[in-house]
Amino acid sequence: MRLYLEEIISRMCLKEPGVSSADSKSWDAYREAERLSDAKIIQEICHYLENKRNAPERNSAYFILGKVGKNIANAEATRLLLACIATEVDKYALATALEMISELSLTADQDISMIINLLQDRRWLVRHAAIRALKSSKSVQAEEELIALLSETNDVYDKIYCHATLGVIGTAQALPAIQINTISRKPDLKVSALHAIESIKARLEFCD
């Protein structure tokens, strides 16, 4: 398993100048990684990351970890990804780890402080990935932090991503902060707010 992991990550990181992405070995390796479902890979990734790895290798490892975790609903994969984002410094690898978390499940009592801290990151790629990551959280804090960010930020895309995530996890508590943006002159912002409100209300009606 260890040799296989090294080999598939090597293919995922392969650069092929002049070759379209759809025809590349890297593309095939990523599609292969999406189908992995052996729990043993999770422990192997843990060992893999213990050695010094460059950013593309870490990025690929996080991708595999997230896909395996999703395919077999493995909580250990979630915990390992959360630990990784607490120490990762490369914005691309960090964004990938956060995107993978968004596809998994965060329990109501799971510590999400490391994600919350990234909501204020100066790098928009990281900030937006952190906002999306919270859509997998069942914590009340996740909603509260997104409402606060929605009210404080002047970044249109921050607001749009907050709308999208609150559309998934938001309750009636989020509606007033979202409602403000339904009169925005910015079409994308207005539409995202309307969609979020519609999603929240539909979910609330379903739960009644």
Sequence and secondary structure as in RCSB ss.txt:
>XXXX:A:sequence
MRLYLEEIISRMCLKEPGVSSADSKSWDAYREAERLSDAKIIQEICHYLENKRNAPERNSAYFILGKVGKNIANA
EATRLLLACIATEVDKYALATALEMISELSLTADQDISMIINLLQDRRWLVRHAAIRALKSSKSVQAEEELIALL
SETNDVYDKIYCHATLGVIGTAQALPAIQINTISRKPDLKVSALHAIESIKARLEFCD
>XXXX:A:secstr
 HHHHHHHHHHHT   TTS GGGSHHHHHHHHHHT   THHHHHHHHHHHS   HHHHHHHHHHHHHHHHHHT H
HHHHHHHHHHTT   HHHHHHHHHHHHTS B TTS  HHHHHHTT S HHHHHHHHHHGGGB  HHHHHHHHHHH
HH   HHHHHHHHHHHHHH  GGGHHHHHGGGG SSHHHHHHHHHHHHHHHHHHHHH 
